[in-house]
């Protein structure tokens, strides 16, 4: 069958890929500066990660003041840590306020820069687009990471990623192994435990767990204040001291801390500390059992690296997500093919060459995405105004 050639659609302003918080934020910032834009979204809704791939008990990990998108506060009656549904409603209201209407069902197959035209060519499903600027806003969590573990296909129980886990109602009374000890792994373990499941949690590496609040203040907010006055090493020492006072010695419950402090690791590796919302108490009470890494799957469970074999009814992979930009952006200079992030680290990660930008790849969550959105919009607006001015002068001369 011969594929019919499709005439490209000209987009006068930037083409934004992704209608999550990052895409909405930069679209609003552009609109504030008088620059039109078009968002392409592969799914059929805004914020598809939040709507389709998150568990029910999820709340924002940071206080709402650090998660607001530009030019719109959260409703005053929202709690300090809004729920998943509250955040989704906030995003929907945000899109309405700024009249943002993405093109849904448009999965980008490739995007490449045509030097002869000085424009970007983008193919999405059966459509093609031409634009001067392209903004990558597909986020750090575009695809679930499913690790390759020996004999995984032999397991006869239920195997799923947290992207399809909703709640623990269906796991009551069953033996569940959660693989991964980041924020998602800890929260899913807590949720399963509260639902009556027998939970084991795989903790392979050293990690930092901090209380969500210290002295009634958000740990993150307190840290940001301290970092304005003190070096990272002193702030890390303070956080670890407070954590030991509140959570106890996590090494005694099978969770060893890294040699370097939480903010030192965050700044150097991007690895985020876990903010505890109750999982540590369950582990300490032995309602959640910490286990070592998996060597291989068996028909009824797993064999751990220490040689122990245990049966499980279900295994839930809390193994995170990765970006997918490298699979479709045909530009090897801006994004790394290795990890899918911009090659230049924050705060110089937002702009590439030939009119390509990124929003939401800072490893700093919604706060970082809003920071990117403002800088990208300001930069494009300067070019847009200059282009419009030249066009106006040309018309007068004509």
C-alpha positions, 0 to 999 in steps of 0.5 A: 500500500502506497502511503499518501504524502501529507502536506505539512501544517505551518505553525507560526509559533512554537510547537510544544510536545506534551500536554503535561504540567511542563507543556501547559506552563510554557504555553501559558507563559508564551500566551502571556507574552503574546506568542501563540503556540500549539501543543501535541499530546499523544494521549487523549487528555491533559496530564496523562501521566497523572490521570492514567499512570498514578496510584490513588493515594498519591499526593504532591510530595512538596508543599503546594507553594513549590508546585504552582505553575506560573500565573496561577495559585492553587485554591486556598482551600486545598491542603498543603499537599494536594491529592492527585485528583486536586492536582488534576483539577488544578491543571484542567482549570489552568488550561481553561484559564489560559485557553490552552487546547492541545491536539490530542492523539498526536504521538510524535514519530520524529522531529528533525531540523531542516537546515535548507528551510531553517525550520523544524519538521515534525511528524505525528501520526498522519500529520506533519508540521513545520515550525521555527521553534520546538519545545520538548515538554514530554517530561522525565517520566514518559515511559515505565522502566521495566528491569530485566531480571532472570527468569521473569517470564517464568513467574506465574503470579501477577506482575505489574509496574506501578504505572498500572497500580491503583490501590491495594484493594485487590491484594488483601491477604496476599503476599506482595513483593515491591521492587524499588525503594524510592518514593513510589515504592515506599508509598505503594508498600504503605498502601498495600500494608494498610489494605491488609497485604503481606508486604516485602520491599526490595532495597538494593542500594543505600538511600536517604529517607527524610521525614516529610516535615521537621518541627511542623515545617516542610523538610524541603521548605526548611532546606531551601531556607537554610541553603540560602545561608549555609553550605550544603554540607552543614544543611545535610548534617542538620537534616540527617540529625533531625531524621535520626531524631524523628525516624531513628537509625534506618540502618537498623531496619535494613536501609543504609544511608549513603556516605554523602548527604541528601542534597550533595547527592541530589546536586551531583547525581540527581538522586532524590531522597525519599520523603517518608509518609509512614512507611518507616513506621511500618518497616520498624513494626515489621509490617513491611519486611525489607529484603535484598535484591533479586537474583532470579524469578521462580514459578511461584516467587523469587530467589534473592541474592542471599540465596533465600527463596520465597513465594509471592502472589504478586510482584509490583515493580516500583522501578521508575520511569525514563524519558523517551526524547532520544527515540524521536528527536533527531538532534544528537547535540541537545539531548543525551542518547544515554540518559535522555536528558539535555547534555547541559546540566541545570540551569543551562539545560533549557535551550539548544541550537536551531530553535529547540528548547526543553521544559521539565528536564531539571530533575527538580520537579514542578518547581524546575519546570516552571523555572524552565517555562519562564526562561523559554517563553522569554527567549522565544518572545524576544525573537517573536517580537523581532520577527514581527517588527521586521515583518511590519517594516517590510510591509511599510517598505512594500 
